[in-house]
Amino acid sequence: MKRSRVELAIVVVGALVLALLAIERDAATRSLPPSVLSTYDTGPNGYRATYEVLRQAGVPVRRFESVLGLLDSDIRTLVISGYEDDSNAKPLDEKDAAALKRFVTGGGRLVVLDSAFAGSKDVTPGVGVTHPAASSGAVALASNRFTAGVARVAGPVEDAFGFSERQGVPLLANDKGVVAIAYAYGKGEVVAISAPALFSNAQAASPDNARFAYDVVAGHGPAAFDEYVHGYDSSLSLWAALPQPVRVALWIVAAIVLLGLIGANVPFAPPIPAEGPDERDSSAYIDAVAALMQRARLPLRKDVYGR
């Protein structure tokens, strides 16, 4: 009886868990995470389309998923995009700023797409300061390798460098300020773009946007998009890479299996002895017949009954 109750409890708990998981899945479906500036993201803000366009155009591009201190030595162009709205972001710190400085001074090209730049407080070496400049689109100012074939790019612009910015060459601008700027730093160069939406999937269909992305990324050796800042880590184990809800669900399933094994193998009450097999022989029959004959007062013959 007790075992039946335990098994029933296990079934009820399992049913409740499945119901909770169904509710969790429905809630997750209704509250999808926002689209972020990652080459894995296929949403409107993601860079998946731009990444594929570059790859199909023959640009030796890849994804980098480790700390900047382990940046592959053959990478000559590094693209870093903003991660402020990314819930899985791994923010850059002082060590990363130093690594970026070494990369650029050593001859690398650093392309940074962010909505705002903070001058000397920014991890981007030598960058200026942007100011809010809510606007849309920008036109090409310079005629150089970064704007070849580009006339006007489309997309929302939240911040811009001031027109008084003296560092580097302004590449794109609108009536609110400079949207993209390029400048030399050591042996390398930096391209700072204050409108990350220019590389987004939503704007990938614009020929000028695609051409501008090609111009700033191609032509300087193998290129890489930094995905580590967006939470992608190639050194993670399979367990660590699983989302938190999935790990919780696996722990719950393991608990249910454990309870099931305990209920099936651990006794919770004294064992009930089974009835022995019916092994009666002919002696019982003989005794019954003898008793019947005695009641009838019939003589008993020992040669027949052995008594």
Backbone as CSV, one residue per row, in Angstrom:
resi,resn,N_x,N_y,N_z,CA_x,CA_y,CA_z,C_x,C_y,C_z
1,MET,0.827,-1.202,0.000,0.000,0.000,0.000,0.866,1.259,0.000
2,LYS,1.886,1.287,0.863,2.756,2.450,0.938,3.510,2.662,-0.355
3,ARG,3.952,1.572,-0.974,4.668,1.724,-2.240,3.764,2.317,-3.302
4,SER,2.509,1.906,-3.346,1.574,2.441,-4.331,1.401,3.945,-4.140
5,ARG,1.368,4.371,-2.865,1.236,5.806,-2.613,2.470,6.573,-3.088
6,VAL,3.653,6.006,-2.863,4.886,6.661,-3.309,4.908,6.780,-4.828
7,GLU,4.543,5.707,-5.516,4.531,5.743,-6.978,3.516,6.754,-7.487
8,LEU,2.359,6.838,-6.812,1.354,7.819,-7.203,1.885,9.237,-7.010
9,ALA,2.607,9.450,-5.904,3.188,10.768,-5.648,4.187,11.135,-6.728
10,ILE,5.006,10.161,-7.161,5.986,10.414,-8.218,5.294,10.820,-9.511
11,VAL,4.209,10.128,-9.846,3.467,10.458,-11.061,2.884,11.860,-10.979
12,VAL,2.329,12.212,-9.812,1.747,13.549,-9.641,2.815,14.628,-9.767
13,VAL,3.976,14.401,-9.105,5.067,15.366,-9.190,5.530,15.530,-10.634
14,GLY,5.676,14.409,-11.356,6.084,14.481,-12.756,5.108,15.273,-13.601
15,ALA,3.795,15.065,-13.347,2.780,15.798,-14.099,2.864,17.294,-13.815
16,LEU,3.078,17.648,-12.545,3.208,19.059,-12.188,4.418,19.694,-12.845
17,VAL,5.531,18.951,-12.864,6.746,19.471,-13.481,6.533,19.712,-14.972
18,LEU,5.901,18.756,-15.644,5.638,18.923,-17.071,4.736,20.122,-17.321
19,ALA,3.763,20.332,-16.443,2.881,21.485,-16.593,3.652,22.789,-16.418
20,LEU,4.556,22.822,-15.416,5.363,24.023,-15.195,6.275,24.298,-16.376
21,LEU,6.868,23.229,-16.934,7.742,23.409,-18.092,6.957,23.937,-19.292
22,ALA,5.715,23.460,-19.450,4.891,23.946,-20.550,4.581,25.436,-20.376
23,ILE,4.302,25.839,-19.122,4.037,27.250,-18.853,5.276,28.084,-19.127
24,GLU,6.449,27.565,-18.687,7.712,28.274,-18.902,8.001,28.435,-20.385
25,ARG,7.754,27.369,-21.143,8.004,27.437,-22.590,7.077,28.445,-23.252
26,ASP,5.818,28.474,-22.820,4.878,29.422,-23.397,5.292,30.855,-23.073
27,ALA,5.755,31.082,-21.820,6.201,32.417,-21.430,7.433,32.829,-22.215
28,ALA,8.364,31.865,-22.419,9.581,32.174,-23.179,9.249,32.507,-24.623
29,THR,8.229,31.816,-25.179,7.844,32.086,-26.554,7.237,33.473,-26.697
30,ARG,6.487,33.877,-25.669,5.825,35.176,-25.729,6.764,36.330,-25.407
31,SER,7.898,36.027,-24.776,8.851,37.093,-24.426,10.228,36.761,-24.996
32,LEU,10.351,36.810,-26.302,11.601,36.497,-26.969,12.635,37.571,-26.663
33,PRO,13.914,37.194,-26.570,14.946,38.192,-26.287,15.074,39.170,-27.446
34,PRO,15.514,40.391,-27.168,15.638,41.391,-28.232,16.743,41.029,-29.213
35,SER,16.608,41.516,-30.422,17.627,41.297,-31.438,18.866,42.124,-31.102
36,VAL,20.055,41.499,-31.222,21.307,42.161,-30.837,22.268,42.213,-32.022
37,LEU,23.365,42.953,-31.829,24.325,43.195,-32.906,25.323,42.046,-33.040
38,SER,24.812,40.868,-33.332,25.646,39.671,-33.458,25.472,39.063,-34.835
39,THR,26.535,38.455,-35.344,26.442,37.795,-36.651,25.643,36.507,-36.583
40,TYR,25.314,36.044,-35.382,24.442,34.882,-35.226,22.969,35.283,-35.228
41,ASP,22.690,36.549,-35.007,21.324,37.033,-34.844,20.690,37.294,-36.209
42,THR,19.508,36.699,-36.405,18.784,36.885,-37.666,17.662,37.906,-37.532
43,GLY,17.554,38.541,-36.362,16.542,39.571,-36.161,16.902,40.857,-36.870
44,PRO,16.073,41.883,-36.722,16.297,43.136,-37.466,17.606,43.833,-37.102
45,ASN,18.058,43.676,-35.842,19.290,44.346,-35.419,20.545,43.507,-35.644
46,GLY,20.371,42.229,-35.913,21.511,41.332,-36.061,22.334,41.604,-37.306
47,TYR,23.522,40.982,-37.332,24.461,41.170,-38.437,24.607,39.918,-39.308
48,ARG,23.705,38.984,-39.190,23.844,37.728,-39.929,23.884,37.964,-41.449
49,ALA,23.020,38.823,-41.954,22.976,39.067,-43.401,24.276,39.702,-43.891
50,THR,24.765,40.709,-43.161,26.024,41.352,-43.555,27.174,40.361,-43.536
51,TYR,27.208,39.505,-42.516,28.272,38.504,-42.413,28.237,37.559,-43.622
52,GLU,27.043,37.117,-44.004,26.921,36.203,-45.141,27.276,36.893,-46.448
53,VAL,26.899,38.166,-46.573,27.252,38.916,-47.789,28.766,39.025,-47.926
54,LEU,29.440,39.347,-46.842,30.900,39.449,-46.870,31.538,38.107,-47.211
55,ARG,31.013,37.063,-46.603,31.592,35.732,-46.838,31.413,35.304,-48.287
56,GLN,30.221,35.543,-48.835,29.965,35.157,-50.220,30.714,36.039,-51.208
57,ALA,31.076,37.249,-50.758,31.850,38.151,-51.626,33.332,37.804,-51.627
58,GLY,33.708,36.779,-50.881,35.097,36.332,-50.870,35.954,36.930,-49.774
59,VAL,35.350,37.676,-48.852,36.123,38.246,-47.750,36.465,37.118,-46.759
60,PRO,37.738,36.971,-46.396,38.110,35.917,-45.432,37.665,36.303,-44.019
61,VAL,36.386,36.098,-43.732,35.804,36.541,-42.471,35.454,35.341,-41.602
62,ARG,35.536,35.518,-40.301,35.204,34.461,-39.350,34.628,35.073,-38.089
63,ARG,34.213,34.223,-37.180,33.726,34.666,-35.873,34.787,34.351,-34.821
64,PHE,35.020,35.330,-33.947,35.991,35.143,-32.873,35.241,35.023,-31.545
65,GLU,35.489,33.917,-30.809,34.696,33.613,-29.616,35.590,33.324,-28.412
66,SER,36.515,34.218,-28.153,37.394,34.054,-26.999,37.830,35.437,-26.512
67,VAL,38.565,35.457,-25.407,39.038,36.739,-24.878,40.017,37.357,-25.873
68,LEU,40.084,38.685,-25.868,40.917,39.390,-26.845,42.393,39.038,-26.711
69,GLY,42.798,38.630,-25.519,44.195,38.245,-25.334,44.582,37.021,-26.133
70,LEU,43.588,36.260,-26.601,43.845,35.057,-27.397,43.498,35.262,-28.873
71,LEU,43.448,36.503,-29.294,43.123,36.804,-30.687,44.141,36.148,-31.620
72,ASP,43.643,35.471,-32.634,44.514,34.785,-33.589,45.479,35.775,-34.240
73,SER,46.716,35.364,-34.358,47.748,36.267,-34.879,47.538,36.621,-36.347
74,ASP,46.794,35.789,-37.085,46.604,36.076,-38.503,45.437,37.025,-38.775
75,ILE,44.660,37.348,-37.776,43.550,38.286,-37.959,44.103,39.698,-38.078
76,ARG,43.746,40.376,-39.160,44.244,41.721,-39.396,43.147,42.772,-39.291
77,THR,41.885,42.348,-39.362,40.754,43.265,-39.191,39.815,42.687,-38.145
78,LEU,39.529,43.470,-37.118,38.653,43.026,-36.040,37.449,43.957,-35.970
79,VAL,36.242,43.366,-35.975,34.996,44.132,-35.896,34.352,43.881,-34.543
80,ILE,34.118,44.948,-33.797,33.449,44.850,-32.498,32.193,45.707,-32.543
81,SER,31.067,45.120,-32.152,29.791,45.840,-32.157,29.277,46.008,-30.731
82,GLY,28.429,46.998,-30.536,27.900,47.312,-29.212,27.128,46.153,-28.604
83,TYR,27.164,46.075,-27.289,26.520,44.963,-26.582,25.662,45.444,-25.408
84,GLU,25.348,46.726,-25.367,24.617,47.289,-24.226,23.245,46.646,-24.037
85,ASP,22.582,46.241,-25.114,21.242,45.659,-25.021,21.261,44.137,-25.017
86,ASP,22.453,43.559,-24.886,22.596,42.102,-24.929,22.629,41.554,-23.506
87,SER,21.646,40.721,-23.159,21.571,40.174,-21.797,22.708,39.200,-21.502
88,ASN,23.333,38.641,-22.522,24.436,37.692,-22.324,25.807,38.335,-22.530
89,ALA,25.851,39.643,-22.562,27.086,40.341,-22.892,28.193,40.105,-21.875
90,LYS,29.423,40.129,-22.397,30.623,40.079,-21.565,31.388,41.382,-21.815
91,PRO,31.128,42.388,-21.002,31.686,43.726,-21.251,33.209,43.723,-21.320
92,LEU,33.738,44.612,-22.147,35.181,44.768,-22.261,35.700,45.573,-21.069
93,ASP,36.890,45.223,-20.612,37.474,45.916,-19.455,38.823,46.528,-19.833
94,GLU,39.586,46.915,-18.829,40.875,47.570,-19.072,41.856,46.643,-19.795
95,LYS,41.841,45.347,-19.456,42.723,44.402,-20.146,42.373,44.321,-21.620
96,ASP,41.085,44.340,-21.915,40.653,44.298,-23.314,41.054,45.577,-24.040
97,ALA,40.946,46.714,-23.362,41.358,47.983,-23.970,42.841,47.956,-24.321
98,ALA,43.644,47.387,-23.425,45.080,47.280,-23.694,45.347,46.342,-24.869
99,ALA,44.572,45.237,-24.938,44.738,44.289,-26.047,44.370,44.940,-27.373
100,LEU,43.314,45.754,-27.390,42.921,46.441,-28.614,43.983,47.445,-29.038
101,LYS,44.557,48.115,-28.072,45.610,49.085,-28.378,46.811,48.388,-29.002
102,ARG,47.197,47.247,-28.445,48.323,46.486,-29.025,47.995,46.013,-30.426
103,PHE,46.763,45.585,-30.617,46.344,45.077,-31.925,46.462,46.168,-32.993
104,VAL,45.971,47.360,-32.677,45.980,48.440,-33.662,47.394,48.981,-33.879
105,THR,48.110,49.211,-32.809,49.477,49.741,-32.973,50.376,48.758,-33.707
106,GLY,50.020,47.511,-33.670,50.798,46.500,-34.379,50.451,46.394,-35.848
107,GLY,49.493,47.188,-36.308,49.154,47.176,-37.730,47.768,46.670,-38.050
108,GLY,46.963,46.357,-37.038,45.614,45.850,-37.289,44.620,46.961,-37.589
109,ARG,43.502,46.562,-38.186,42.405,47.504,-38.434,41.276,47.150,-37.464
110,LEU,40.846,48.131,-36.703,39.770,47.943,-35.735,38.541,48.705,-36.206
111,VAL,37.439,47.984,-36.394,36.171,48.580,-36.796,35.210,48.443,-35.620
112,VAL,34.770,49.576,-35.095,33.885,49.571,-33.925,32.552,50.198,-34.303
113,LEU,31.464,49.442,-34.048,30.116,49.940,-34.294,29.405,50.049,-32.954
114,ASP,29.140,51.261,-32.541,28.502,51.483,-31.252,27.651,52.742,-31.336
115,SER,26.662,52.824,-30.474,25.769,53.981,-30.518,26.393,55.215,-29.892
116,ALA,27.402,55.024,-29.038,28.032,56.171,-28.382,29.488,55.863,-28.074
117,PHE,30.341,56.885,-28.189,31.761,56.757,-27.857,32.102,57.775,-26.770
118,ALA,33.007,57.343,-25.865,33.276,58.163,-24.674,34.694,58.700,-24.613
119,GLY,35.344,58.894,-25.734,36.674,59.489,-25.743,37.705,58.650,-25.009
120,SER,38.469,59.285,-24.119,39.535,58.577,-23.402,39.009,57.501,-22.469
121,LYS,37.731,57.540,-22.106,37.136,56.526,-21.242,36.642,55.316,-22.021
122,ASP,36.735,55.389,-23.325,36.255,54.315,-24.181,37.368,53.298,-24.404
123,VAL,36.975,52.030,-24.654,37.977,50.996,-24.930,38.557,51.145,-26.332
124,THR,37.898,51.906,-27.191,38.405,52.140,-28.540,39.571,53.113,-28.480
125,PRO,40.742,52.711,-28.885,41.920,53.595,-28.753,41.808,54.842,-29.611
126,GLY,42.061,55.992,-28.966,42.126,57.258,-29.687,40.822,57.813,-30.197
127,VAL,39.693,57.256,-29.777,38.409,57.699,-30.325,37.951,58.994,-29.655
128,GLY,37.083,59.728,-30.351,36.533,60.955,-29.806,35.247,60.703,-29.033
129,VAL,34.497,61.769,-28.836,33.257,61.716,-28.060,32.073,62.025,-28.969
130,THR,31.025,61.219,-28.864,29.811,61.463,-29.638,28.766,62.167,-28.787
131,HIS,27.762,62.720,-29.451,26.652,63.369,-28.764,25.350,62.868,-29.369
132,PRO,24.248,62.933,-28.621,22.961,62.476,-29.173,22.624,63.227,-30.446
133,ALA,22.199,62.485,-31.452,21.877,63.103,-32.746,20.831,62.260,-33.460
134,ALA,19.648,62.180,-32.880,18.584,61.361,-33.449,18.279,61.811,-34.880
135,SER,18.553,60.923,-35.810,18.357,61.246,-37.220,18.288,59.949,-38.013
136,SER,18.343,60.062,-39.312,18.261,58.878,-40.160,19.136,59.058,-41.390
137,GLY,19.934,58.031,-41.672,20.750,58.031,-42.865,21.940,58.967,-42.807
138,ALA,22.825,58.823,-43.777,24.018,59.667,-43.864,24.564,59.595,-45.280
139,VAL,25.322,60.598,-45.658,25.923,60.639,-46.988,27.435,60.496,-46.855
140,ALA,28.062,60.026,-47.922,29.514,59.875,-47.921,30.173,61.238,-48.099
141,LEU,31.131,61.533,-47.212,31.863,62.797,-47.293,33.182,62.638,-48.039
142,ALA,33.919,61.621,-47.669,35.233,61.398,-48.277,35.113,60.472,-49.480
143,SER,36.095,60.545,-50.322,36.178,59.640,-51.464,37.480,58.873,-51.321
144,ASN,37.415,57.755,-50.631,38.601,56.938,-50.386,38.211,55.473,-50.374
145,ARG,39.122,54.612,-49.924,38.877,53.171,-49.983,37.735,52.730,-49.065
146,PHE,37.393,53.540,-48.051,36.316,53.178,-47.134,34.932,53.566,-47.644
147,THR,34.882,54.414,-48.656,33.581,54.862,-49.179,33.456,54.638,-50.685
148,ALA,34.310,53.815,-51.251,34.261,53.567,-52.694,32.906,52.976,-53.087
149,GLY,32.217,53.629,-53.994,30.920,53.156,-54.458,29.768,53.475,-53.534
150,VAL,30.019,54.267,-52.490,28.975,54.591,-51.507,28.533,56.033,-51.713
151,ALA,27.220,56.247,-51.796,26.664,57.598,-51.930,25.881,57.978,-50.676
152,ARG,24.923,57.143,-50.295,24.089,57.436,-49.126,23.689,56.130,-48.454
153,VAL,23.947,56.029,-47.174,23.569,54.840,-46.404,22.265,55.114,-45.669
154,ALA,21.516,54.047,-45.410,20.219,54.166,-44.748,20.270,53.531,-43.368
155,GLY,19.429,54.031,-42.463,19.337,53.459,-41.139,19.261,54.518,-40.062
156,PRO,18.720,54.166,-38.901,18.622,55.130,-37.801,19.989,55.493,-37.234
157,VAL,20.152,56.751,-36.862,21.384,57.261,-36.271,21.025,57.883,-34.926
158,GLU,21.566,57.336,-33.840,21.251,57.836,-32.506,22.291,58.831,-31.996
159,ASP,23.554,58.667,-32.396,24.634,59.537,-31.934,25.539,59.873,-33.111
160,ALA,26.322,60.930,-32.932,27.252,61.346,-33.990,28.396,62.141,-33.377
161,PHE,29.523,62.129,-34.068,30.657,62.972,-33.680,30.367,64.403,-34.130
162,GLY,30.876,65.338,-33.377,30.685,66.730,-33.761,31.478,67.084,-35.007
163,PHE,31.022,68.076,-35.745,31.734,68.493,-36.948,33.100,69.089,-36.603
164,SER,33.263,69.470,-35.347,34.549,70.034,-34.926,35.577,68.960,-34.598
165,GLU,35.173,67.700,-34.703,36.098,66.594,-34.429,37.252,66.658,-35.435
166,ARG,38.450,66.792,-34.920,39.601,67.015,-35.797,40.376,65.746,-36.108
167,GLN,40.071,64.663,-35.387,40.879,63.465,-35.573,40.377,62.646,-36.747
168,GLY,41.270,62.254,-37.633,40.917,61.361,-38.715,40.156,62.019,-39.844
169,VAL,39.594,61.149,-40.686,38.868,61.577,-41.879,37.395,61.225,-41.713
170,PRO,36.484,62.199,-41.781,35.053,61.885,-41.722,34.643,61.092,-42.962
171,LEU,33.945,59.993,-42.726,33.524,59.141,-43.835,32.061,59.355,-44.194
172,LEU,31.202,59.366,-43.172,29.766,59.543,-43.368,29.277,60.636,-42.427
173,ALA,28.260,61.382,-42.859,27.719,62.437,-42.006,26.310,62.785,-42.455
174,ASN,25.571,63.409,-41.552,24.287,64.004,-41.890,24.231,65.389,-41.246
175,ASP,23.072,65.987,-41.224,22.999,67.359,-40.701,23.208,67.443,-39.198
176,LYS,23.248,66.283,-38.494,23.440,66.293,-37.042,24.899,66.059,-36.640
177,GLY,25.723,65.577,-37.556,27.114,65.331,-37.211,27.735,64.237,-38.063
178,VAL,28.944,63.837,-37.680,29.701,62.813,-38.405,29.312,61.436,-37.867
179,VAL,28.928,60.550,-38.758,28.440,59.220,-38.372,29.551,58.184,-38.392
180,ALA,30.532,58.340,-39.245,31.647,57.393,-39.322,32.935,58.156,-39.561
181,ILE,33.994,57.721,-38.877,35.273,58.401,-38.972,36.382,57.363,-38.994
182,ALA,37.453,57.640,-39.727,38.602,56.743,-39.811,39.862,57.525,-39.473
183,TYR,40.747,56.905,-38.695,41.999,57.588,-38.331,43.100,56.558,-38.094
184,ALA,44.327,56.997,-38.302,45.490,56.141,-38.083,45.827,56.101,-36.597
185,TYR,46.325,54.937,-36.161,46.740,54.793,-34.761,47.909,53.818,-34.744
186,GLY,49.085,54.325,-34.458,50.265,53.488,-34.557,50.474,53.044,-35.992
187,LYS,50.716,51.763,-36.171,50.864,51.216,-37.507,49.532,50.809,-38.120
188,GLY,48.476,50.867,-37.324,47.172,50.427,-37.797,46.194,51.571,-37.975
189,GLU,44.911,51.250,-37.988,43.873,52.250,-38.205,42.594,51.834,-37.496
190,VAL,41.780,52.827,-37.176,40.506,52.617,-36.492,39.393,53.235,-37.326
191,VAL,38.301,52.509,-37.458,37.085,53.032,-38.093,35.993,53.001,-37.028
192,ALA,35.551,54.162,-36.600,34.518,54.273,-35.566,33.207,54.685,-36.225
193,ILE,32.177,53.874,-36.038,30.866,54.104,-36.656,29.837,54.239,-35.543
194,SER,29.189,55.386,-35.451,28.244,55.649,-34.360,26.813,55.237,-34.692
195,ALA,26.613,54.557,-35.811,25.288,54.070,-36.205,25.397,52.574,-36.506
196,PRO,25.367,51.728,-35.477,25.523,50.280,-35.703,24.433,49.682,-36.575
197,ALA,23.311,50.374,-36.718,22.228,49.850,-37.550,22.603,49.790,-39.027
198,LEU,23.688,50.468,-39.417,24.097,50.446,-40.826,24.469,49.044,-41.284
199,PHE,24.912,48.184,-40.359,25.306,46.820,-40.708,24.195,45.809,-40.417
200,SER,23.037,46.263,-39.978,21.988,45.362,-39.504,21.283,44.623,-40.635
201,ASN,20.601,43.552,-40.261,19.829,42.781,-41.233,18.734,43.636,-41.873
202,ALA,18.167,44.551,-41.085,17.086,45.383,-41.596,17.555,46.301,-42.728
203,GLN,18.855,46.614,-42.759,19.383,47.525,-43.779,20.265,46.808,-44.800
204,ALA,20.354,45.491,-44.700,21.270,44.749,-45.576,20.871,44.814,-47.040
205,ALA,19.595,45.077,-47.307,19.144,45.129,-48.702,19.586,46.400,-49.410
206,SER,20.054,47.390,-48.653,20.513,48.632,-49.269,21.884,48.417,-49.905
207,PRO,22.026,48.636,-51.204,23.322,48.418,-51.870,24.446,49.264,-51.270
208,ASP,24.145,50.520,-50.905,25.188,51.372,-50.335,25.617,50.892,-48.962
209,ASN,24.671,50.386,-48.166,25.031,49.852,-46.856,25.932,48.635,-46.998
210,ALA,25.564,47.743,-47.906,26.371,46.542,-48.120,27.760,46.916,-48.649
211,ARG,27.816,47.901,-49.533,29.105,48.315,-50.086,29.979,48.958,-49.017
212,PHE,29.371,49.763,-48.143,30.140,50.393,-47.073,30.695,49.336,-46.114
213,ALA,29.875,48.332,-45.771,30.347,47.246,-44.907,31.512,46.507,-45.558
214,TYR,31.413,46.285,-46.849,32.497,45.610,-47.573,33.767,46.466,-47.548
215,ASP,33.627,47.760,-47.794,34.798,48.638,-47.866,35.569,48.695,-46.551
216,VAL,34.847,48.747,-45.416,35.533,48.919,-44.134,36.081,47.602,-43.578
217,VAL,35.552,46.466,-44.047,36.000,45.172,-43.513,37.008,44.497,-44.432
218,ALA,36.809,44.611,-45.727,37.662,43.902,-46.681,38.951,44.674,-46.966
219,GLY,39.874,43.982,-47.603,41.089,44.630,-48.093,42.220,44.779,-47.104
220,HIS,42.094,44.144,-45.937,43.180,44.266,-44.958,43.428,42.911,-44.281
221,GLY,43.411,41.869,-45.065,43.690,40.535,-44.542,42.479,39.883,-43.895
222,PRO,42.670,38.713,-43.279,41.567,37.995,-42.631,40.870,38.871,-41.582
223,ALA,39.540,38.816,-41.593,38.744,39.633,-40.678,37.948,38.742,-39.737
224,ALA,37.610,39.294,-38.582,36.846,38.542,-37.584,35.866,39.460,-36.883
225,PHE,34.657,38.942,-36.630,33.663,39.621,-35.813,33.769,39.070,-34.397
226,ASP,33.908,39.962,-33.437,34.033,39.545,-32.038,32.660,39.140,-31.503
227,GLU,32.473,37.839,-31.294,31.216,37.336,-30.744,31.327,37.036,-29.254
228,TYR,32.534,37.090,-28.724,32.725,36.838,-27.287,32.001,37.899,-26.458
229,VAL,32.007,39.137,-26.935,31.336,40.209,-26.185,29.832,39.994,-26.130
230,HIS,29.300,39.186,-27.045,27.870,38.893,-27.062,27.538,37.597,-26.320
231,GLY,28.520,37.037,-25.632,28.254,35.860,-24.818,28.618,34.536,-25.448
232,TYR,29.165,34.547,-26.663,29.548,33.292,-27.315,30.988,32.962,-26.952
233,ASP,31.160,31.819,-26.309,32.477,31.424,-25.802,32.790,30.016,-26.287
234,SER,33.779,29.886,-27.165,34.140,28.576,-27.721,34.747,27.648,-26.687
235,SER,35.177,28.179,-25.539,35.787,27.343,-24.508,34.772,26.794,-23.521
236,LEU,33.500,27.159,-23.664,32.487,26.675,-22.737,32.224,25.189,-22.931
237,SER,31.937,24.514,-21.836,31.509,23.117,-21.924,30.070,23.083,-22.425
238,LEU,29.618,21.888,-22.814,28.245,21.759,-23.303,27.248,22.172,-22.230
239,TRP,27.517,21.788,-20.976,26.611,22.112,-19.877,26.547,23.624,-19.667
240,ALA,27.698,24.280,-19.676,27.734,25.722,-19.455,27.091,26.482,-20.611
241,ALA,27.112,25.891,-21.808,26.539,26.566,-22.967,25.018,26.493,-23.000
242,LEU,24.441,25.556,-22.247,22.987,25.416,-22.239,22.350,26.600,-21.512
243,PRO,21.210,27.085,-22.013,20.511,28.166,-21.310,20.066,27.720,-19.918
244,GLN,19.909,28.670,-19.017,19.547,28.357,-17.639,18.241,27.559,-17.546
245,PRO,17.158,27.904,-18.282,15.929,27.104,-18.192,16.133,25.647,-18.590
246,VAL,16.990,25.409,-19.576,17.238,24.028,-20.005,17.968,23.255,-18.910
247,ARG,18.936,23.898,-18.261,19.658,23.217,-17.178,18.727,22.894,-16.016
248,VAL,17.833,23.817,-15.687,16.865,23.559,-14.610,15.955,22.390,-14.980
249,ALA,15.506,22.365,-16.236,14.636,21.266,-16.681,15.353,19.923,-16.591
250,LEU,16.637,19.885,-16.953,17.386,18.629,-16.880,17.550,18.159,-15.431
251,TRP,17.776,19.109,-14.513,17.869,18.739,-13.100,16.533,18.168,-12.606
252,ILE,15.436,18.744,-13.040,14.119,18.249,-12.628,13.873,16.844,-13.159
253,VAL,14.216,16.620,-14.421,14.053,15.283,-15.010,14.906,14.260,-14.260
254,ALA,16.145,14.650,-13.922,17.013,13.741,-13.168,16.412,13.412,-11.800
255,ALA,15.785,14.411,-11.153,15.153,14.170,-9.852,13.977,13.212,-9.980
256,ILE,13.191,13.365,-11.048,12.057,12.463,-11.258,12.534,11.028,-11.475
257,VAL,13.579,10.874,-12.288,14.130,9.533,-12.532,14.653,8.918,-11.234
258,LEU,15.329,9.742,-10.425,15.853,9.247,-9.155,14.730,8.792,-8.232
259,LEU,13.672,9.587,-8.137,12.532,9.195,-7.304,11.891,7.906,-7.809
260,GLY,11.813,7.783,-9.139,11.255,6.561,-9.702,12.087,5.336,-9.359
261,LEU,13.414,5.464,-9.443,14.287,4.343,-9.101,14.183,3.987,-7.627
262,ILE,14.097,5.025,-6.769,13.956,4.755,-5.340,12.644,4.038,-5.051
263,GLY,11.558,4.517,-5.673,10.263,3.886,-5.438,10.187,2.460,-5.926
264,ALA,10.971,2.148,-6.976,10.924,0.796,-7.539,11.853,-0.181,-6.833
265,ASN,12.847,0.308,-6.109,13.862,-0.586,-5.554,14.000,-0.534,-4.034
266,VAL,13.514,0.498,-3.388,13.660,0.603,-1.930,12.325,0.284,-1.269
267,PRO,12.258,-0.762,-0.412,10.989,-1.102,0.260,10.660,-0.076,1.342
268,PHE,9.407,0.311,1.409,8.963,1.267,2.421,8.050,0.601,3.461
269,ALA,7.892,-0.743,3.450,7.067,-1.476,4.412,7.622,-2.893,4.530
270,PRO,7.322,-3.602,5.666,7.795,-4.989,5.813,7.253,-5.858,4.696
271,PRO,8.019,-6.793,4.243,7.530,-7.669,3.171,6.398,-8.576,3.644
272,ILE,5.446,-8.815,2.806,4.326,-9.717,3.108,4.690,-11.107,2.623
273,PRO,4.771,-12.091,3.575,5.156,-13.447,3.147,4.114,-14.055,2.219
274,ALA,4.580,-14.659,1.197,3.669,-15.302,0.243,3.161,-16.618,0.791
275,GLU,1.955,-16.974,0.430,1.395,-18.253,0.864,2.163,-19.395,0.211
276,GLY,2.405,-20.390,1.025,3.125,-21.548,0.508,2.333,-22.313,-0.529
277,PRO,2.995,-23.065,-1.348,2.304,-23.844,-2.379,1.469,-24.979,-1.763
278,ASP,0.418,-25.328,-2.436,-0.458,-26.412,-1.974,0.205,-27.754,-2.276
279,GLU,0.805,-28.340,-1.243,1.543,-29.609,-1.421,0.878,-30.776,-0.669
280,ARG,-0.411,-30.751,-0.602,-1.109,-31.843,0.092,-0.918,-33.167,-0.661
281,ASP,-0.770,-34.299,0.169,-0.637,-35.635,-0.442,-1.903,-36.455,-0.152
282,SER,-1.852,-37.722,-0.421,-3.038,-38.582,-0.281,-3.406,-38.863,1.174
283,SER,-2.506,-38.556,2.109,-2.817,-38.855,3.510,-4.017,-38.055,4.000
284,ALA,-4.155,-36.822,3.510,-5.299,-36.030,3.922,-6.591,-36.658,3.433
285,TYR,-6.543,-37.188,2.210,-7.737,-37.865,1.679,-8.079,-39.106,2.499
286,ILE,-7.047,-39.849,2.844,-7.269,-41.081,3.621,-7.841,-40.758,4.997
287,ASP,-7.294,-39.702,5.634,-7.812,-39.331,6.946,-9.268,-38.918,6.864
288,ALA,-9.616,-38.211,5.789,-11.006,-37.782,5.639,-11.941,-38.964,5.448
289,VAL,-11.523,-39.944,4.635,-12.353,-41.140,4.415,-12.491,-41.954,5.698
290,ALA,-11.371,-42.030,6.438,-11.404,-42.792,7.692,-12.351,-42.146,8.686
291,ALA,-12.308,-40.816,8.755,-13.225,-40.139,9.672,-14.662,-40.353,9.263
292,LEU,-14.920,-40.362,7.957,-16.284,-40.583,7.480,-16.758,-41.990,7.817
293,MET,-15.890,-42.980,7.684,-16.279,-44.362,7.968,-16.493,-44.560,9.461
294,GLN,-15.689,-43.874,10.282,-15.902,-43.996,11.720,-17.258,-43.459,12.120
295,ARG,-17.642,-42.362,11.490,-18.979,-41.852,11.796,-20.061,-42.829,11.351
296,ALA,-19.786,-43.536,10.299,-20.773,-44.533,9.820,-20.630,-45.864,10.539
297,ARG,-19.654,-45.956,11.477,-19.408,-47.164,12.268,-19.084,-48.355,11.375
298,LEU,-18.296,-48.064,10.367,-17.835,-49.144,9.501,-16.468,-49.605,9.968
299,PRO,-16.192,-50.929,9.861,-14.870,-51.434,10.293,-13.764,-50.921,9.375
300,LEU,-12.651,-50.680,9.954,-11.496,-50.209,9.190,-10.561,-51.372,8.927
301,ARG,-10.085,-51.502,7.734,-9.169,-52.577,7.372,-7.775,-51.980,7.211
302,LYS,-6.885,-52.500,8.040,-5.534,-51.992,8.007,-4.821,-52.305,6.718
303,ASP,-5.241,-53.440,6.073,-4.558,-53.760,4.819,-4.915,-52.807,3.714
304,VAL,-6.077,-52.105,3.909,-6.477,-51.146,2.880,-5.950,-49.763,3.174
305,TYR,-6.082,-49.367,4.452,-5.720,-48.004,4.815,-4.395,-47.912,5.522
306,GLY,-3.818,-49.012,5.856,-2.499,-48.984,6.473,-2.548,-48.469,7.876
307,ARG,-3.634,-48.656,8.612,-3.744,-48.167,9.974,-4.252,-49.273,10.869
